[in-house]
Amino acid sequence: MNTISLNRLKYLFREYFALHWKRDLAIFGALFLIKILFTYMHFPFPDTIIVPITVILCGTFNFWHKKPQGMNYLMIPTNTEEKVIANILLVHVYYTAMLVLSCLLGLFIGKLICPTTFISSPSPFLSDMGDLFSYNFYEGLLAIQVVFIFTSIYFRKNAVLKTFLLFVALVFIMVVIASVLALNIGADYLVETLTSIDFLVMNTWMFHAFNWITILFFWVLSYFRLRETEV
């Protein structure tokens, strides 16, 4: 099984949907209804909620905390490349499309039934999409998702929780460093400097190159970690 087979990939997707279609449908419906309610009531709804939901869904691939389930996954008649490809497509494409579509449909229906909203042109609808039409949002989302794809394979128990705590620890360290710098060089000067640096970095090719290098790096790590586990 050194080559990639579309039939074996189809088998992996069929196995996934047989186990998780009810859960995914419930998440889609819940997010869809919440988006309708918030749009109808004119309450702000952060579409970045997609990020934590996809992160939680990545826990789907953490089979190792249940030995029978983990053994069954490892014994599926597919090779490592096919499993990694299936995981990547499920997380980056399927999860993202499912959640974005539920938000877009909820926004459209909410505006349609709201008595004070008239969709006479596409501009009012498009202007409320926010991050859902931003390339930087999806690029950043992929970079976060790919980390959780790897850690869901790397950690044997509570993969999502451990990764989340790791992110919290990194943020805490950054806050401590920023606080120390603020005390030494002045808070106003530090804020002005960081703001200008952030603006420059976010709009340069280096920022996008770093994101894609991170994505490719963790794809490769996921492959080798899964291969090591299978051996």
C-alpha angles and dihedrals in degrees: 000000000000093000127070113252123201090207092057090046088052088052091054092051091047090052091049095050092044088059102036112025094102093051093047092048090051091051091047092049094045094050091044093053094044090051091050091050095048092046093047092049092044091238118150112254118194108225087196084083082091089076099062092039093055089045091055091046089055086070085075088082095053096100097152099084088069110052098202091049091047093049091049090052093049091049095053105122095247132100128245094259092056093049092050092047091050092049092048093049093046094050103034099035111019100038093042094046092046094052097039091049092051090052094047094047091046091050092049095047092043091054092043095056097037107106093213096051124082119185099203093146136018094249099082091051095044093046091060095053092085112166092011089078096042121107092202090057093056094042091052091044091055091051091053094043094051091056090055092046088059097042092047086061097036101050116063096204135029092358096169093047093048092049091047090051089049090055090048090051092051092049090049091052090050091050091050092050091047091049092051091049091047091054092050104040102021131270097246093051091047093050092048092048095047092046093053092045092048092051093049095045095047090055100046131087090242091070093052092043091052091051094051093045088053091050094049092043094055092043088058092044090051090053095051094043092051091045090050091050092050091052 
